[in-house]
Amino acid sequence: MATSPDPTSSEAVTPAATAPSAPDGTPAQKLAAEALGTAVLVLVGCGSLVLASSSSGFGDANILSVGLSFGLAVTVMAYAVGRVSGGHFNPAVSVAAAVSGRMTWAEAGRYAGAQVVGGIIGALVLLVLALGNDRFEAFDTSLAANSWGDDGTGYALWAALLVEIVLTALFVFVVLAVTDRRSSVNAAFAPLVIGLTLAVIHFVAIPLTGTSVNPARSIGPALFSGVDPLLQLWVFIVAPLLGAVAGGLAYPALFGRDADPVEGSGLSFSRPARAQQPVAQQGGQQGWSQGAQQGGWAQGGQQGQQGWAPEPAPIIQDGWQWDPVAGQWKPLEQPQAPQQTGQQTGQQGWGPTTGQTGQTGQAGQAGGQWPDEGDGRTQIRP
């Protein structure tokens, strides 16, 4: 007869054991990893494009080499530091993670800042290296900055916006899919799939816009490539971010979430209001705390407990009322309505003496006011 596996055995593997692990770096390490990864992406990817432009033209082979350079740069850095920060290296990926509920907006903002800094550092290093080539100035000192229209590829503005939005949405959709905790079997191959996706996107968009899908990749080279790339830079910031929002919304809408959204993520920026305690619960707690402080553990605690549920109706017969505490009948001085919510009994625990109740509900309802002391004034006591 088959037996169930021993949970303590090394052969018993649960889905959680094979699920992708969360980044385990400190906050500073995460930002350093994101800056380093983005710097390598710009240096390697844009560097291959600069070298291709200084060679014999922009043929199919050059498009292939540039696309693979970007894709493989992301792959190797994701394997290198992905466990530290998750390996975004792209503000669009961080925004998509926040939109889909996997990251807080505060952390996504810090990631984006580190990525932009890394992109600038990578572009600066590339500029220093390119200045060692005598032919570099003949190519307008461009560091593979993205462009469109007459100053770039001749692509129309609306088309440049559209292609960057669509391709960024596709890219972040794949990133969210391969990093889904439910697809744990593919976790080890996630960096490779992401890198190949980025390479394929470059095969399509290099002749159109130079391929951004990454604001940090566009900002760094634009700062060192003259005036025109800076004037057109807004396209390669706005379009990828719009694509990130579209992809971040599309994936969980189509295939669900792998976990509950983290607090501070998504498109709802308002914090949920704290649920207020029921009136009966508040009264019961007041009866316990005040009764205990004043020494009336028996009476105060008993009254506090009554605040958690409606008190049974009193037993009244022929002008007498049964006292369940004393275990005897007492004369009925005046009719009393049954207590409905338990708030009154909870408030009785606020009486001025240890274990006594005072006048029902007056102390609590007056917000700390005590009964009239006989001089015509209401006394306020701590």
Helices and strands as residue ranges (DSSP letters): H 15-18, H 27-41, I 42-46, H 47-53, H 60-85, H 91-99, H 105-130, G 136-139, G 149-151, H 157-178, G 181-189, H 190-209, H 215-222, H 227-232, H 235-255, H 279-293, H 297-306, E 316-317, E 320-323, E 328-331, H 343-348, H 362-365
